[in-house]
Amino acid sequence: MTGPGAPAALSDSFGRVARTLRVSLTDRCTLRCRYCLPAEGVAWLPTDEVLTDDEVVRLVRIAVERLGVRRVRLTGGEPLLRRGLEEIVGRIAGMRTAEGARPRVALTTNGVSLARKADALVDAGLDRVNVSLDTLDRERYAALTRRDRLPDVLAGLAAARRAGLTPIKVNTVLMRGINDDEAVPLLRWAVAEGYRLRFIEQMPLGPADEWDRAQLVTAQEILDRLAAEVELVPVPASQRGSAPAEMWRVAGTDAEVGVIASVSRPFCGACDRVRLTAEGHVRHCLFAATETDLRTPMRAGADDDELVRLWVAAVAGKPASGIGDGLHVPPDRLMSAIGG
Ligand code: SAM
């Protein structure tokens, strides 16, 4: 039902319903992680092509109030670069779903400037934060991200913990010969600090020459390395829901560790996500071959009903699988532009 004012759902022909909206607030980033961005020469979006704060809030409001979205994750690029982030968070936290519930608001960040902003973000209504961190070695960090910012990230994590954004998830991509020897040290560190570590398999989304299936550090390999030194107890799949991580509890502690097998065991069947790019395009999948432009009709005066109709149609055509069938084509955009 997508008639005027009526609630609709973002459902596809495989019975999945999108409840989580990931919004890219900018394609720009403070870092240049090798597997995500080239060192230089990225054609950033011109400012006038990026959604304004009011446009972001309008589209998120439509998703929450009209389209059944319950969780909103702000990402990028680096969302902490977005001026007015706190205000956007506050405006989203003030929305209500059709059932009257407050949407959960989360942030995925590299953490570089989190120390300065954690308190204000919590005050604005932020519920959760995921921080991306691939190594605890300062030199490696600088080589991997092409910026010497590890101390800032660690300070950002500590500030987020003090601000009460727990449990804080730390997302790590392991790469062969670069940081794959850090699986166990990273886990021991996360357990000691009270962070929830999640390893994510490297996906073919960054610069083309940075991904090689044969070199992939798979979820199984990561688990084998962890299990060789740490006793892990599986968390039942029934507690996994649509979350992509397979979870283990570290025996003798309250700590959990997750492994996201995006490439070797993709979880497309349980996917409940839809994405909005920084310039206002709907993507039903990271690997989608098509996008639906909402910005152009919005700026041409489309009303909410028309935007609902376009959004519903964009998700209805979502294929069964985006990656993993061996047939996926890497998207013609970098992860930073799609919104990771
Ligand atoms: N700048 C923010 C951050 O660092 O978390 C948000 C955007 S970033 C694109 C989101 C996540 O995508 C990060 O955890 C990053 O490690 C991950 N990522 C980027 N490229 C990836 C790739 N090719 N494979 C797997 N994860 C990737």
Boltz pocket constraint, residues with backbone or C-beta under 6 A from the ligand:
constraints:
  - pocket:
      binder: B
      contacts: [[A, 29], [A, 35], [A, 36], [A, 75], [A, 76], [A, 77], [A, 78], [A, 79], [A, 108], [A, 109], [A, 110], [A, 111], [A, 130], [A, 131], [A, 132], [A, 133], [A, 171], [A, 172], [A, 173], [A, 200], [A, 201], [A, 202], [A, 203], [A, 204], [A, 205], [A, 206], [A, 335], [A, 336], [A, 339], [A, 340]]
      max_distance: 6.0
